[in-house]
Amino acid sequence: MKKLSTKASLSVIICLGVFVLLGLRNDSNVYALDKNIYKGLKTFNEVLDMVQKNYVDEVESSTLIQGAINGMVKSLDPHSAFMTPDLYKELEVETQGAFGGIGIEITILKDVLTIVSPIEDTPAFVAGLKSGDQILRIDGKSTKDITIMEAVKKLRGPKDTKVTVTIMREKMPAPKDIVLTRAIIQIKSVKVKYFDDIGYIRIAAFQERTADDLNKALKDIGKKLNPMKGLVLDLRNDPGGLLNQAIEVSDVFLKSGTIVSTRGRTKNMETKATAKDNGNELTCPIVVLVNEGTASAAEIVAGALQDNGRALIMGTQTFGKASVQTVIPLEDGSALKLTTARYYTPKGRSIQAEGIKPDIIVKYMKPKEDADNTAWWEDRIKEKDLKGHIKPAKEDGTKVDEPQTQEDKEDKDPSDLVNDNQLKTAIDILKGWDIMKKNLNS
């Protein structure tokens, strides 16, 4: 009981201290606001005291305080969160690219836990979870009123342990249980392929080394394709990540111009990032692929390249997360992830809750497949399929239809173009662009 009185007294002292400090200001409107804050803190103190004295079971004061903080932060927006020391450590691990879980980015959309995007090559991706899927239950427990950080804690776990998520999807007749086996999620931020003389780079997430990995990938492509006649930058189902990496990635493709600006309530949140001419930026045309799973940092890159006229944006409208979260470490090892600003594209557009609109809308279409899993256009017989067909040759007589090496087959997978109409359209646009340029020059 002595501990209880001390705690209650401490709350009163805090309330009075806040009131005295704020009450030093002379503005009458501010004074009235400060009086309301004092009344609220006084009410909070009374409720805390009554709960501790009269609740049916004894409750730790730290649990009540943490619950009050969670409730306060939850009332702000879906992306602000209070993180315990354990959750804060998990966040640090995630930005470094390896953690135990199922591999999804989540948010709260219309008060429902919703998947922003599954991460490639993870249990969630393999199981077929999609952007927009609603998670109604985790291991049979309702996700109603759950916070993002609470959901993260439930979904993460040691490798090879199982978790059941109950999802609801548009046009699904009833919720469906999906059992997932957790894995160590090793996110390879940047992936490279090429299609003839067109380069392809996929950014899966924006982590600490994404810009460095991108520069390395461009060098690797440059060794194989000289010159590279076009580049497809694939940001589909990229849930975002670190703001500074989005800026650095945009700068790789831009010689000048604004990349992104941020505005918040305080002056120090008003920033503007501009591109620097490093002398080695790509000069070839670029097509950026986006979809409804493209969010946050990925949208910054798409918006920067679109507004600066550096790339053609193609696909479907993006997710629309245009707010900046600042992680503020606290003394006890916990942290507050607080939304502190909105970001704007170079032309001053706020895409919050709207997203980036593609220059060319191309919806993803599942390939029509036969029972043997062969795409319908793959079974047509061509000249090269005839036994003993004549090999093509250059003017000097040397044959050009040599078999691909294993490395080439891995880098250039024809099935990508067969099964991905958005990627095929992007490649066709870049090839047509090059042909038109040659025709105009001649």
Secondary structure, DSSP 8 states (H G I E B T S, - for coil): -HHHHHHHHHHHHHHHHHHHHHHT---HHHHHHHHHHHHHHHHHHHHHHHHHHHSSS---HHHHHHHHHHHHHHTT-TT-EEE-HHHHHHHHHHHHTEEEE--EEEEEETTEEEEEEE-TTSHHHHHT--TT-EEEEETTEE-TT--HHHHHHHH--STT-EEEEEEE-TT-SS-EEEEEE-EEEE---EEEEEETTEEEEEE--B-TTHHHHHHHHHHHHHHHSSS--EEEEE-TT---B-HHHHHHHHHHH-SSSEEEEEE-SSGGG-EEEE----S----S-EEEEE-TT--THHHHHHHHHHHTT-SEEEES------EEEEEEE-TTS-EEEEEEEEEE-TT----TTT----SEE-------B-TTS-BTTTT---GGGSTT----B-TTS-B------HHHHHHS-HHHHHH-HHHHHHHHHHHHHHHHHHHHH-
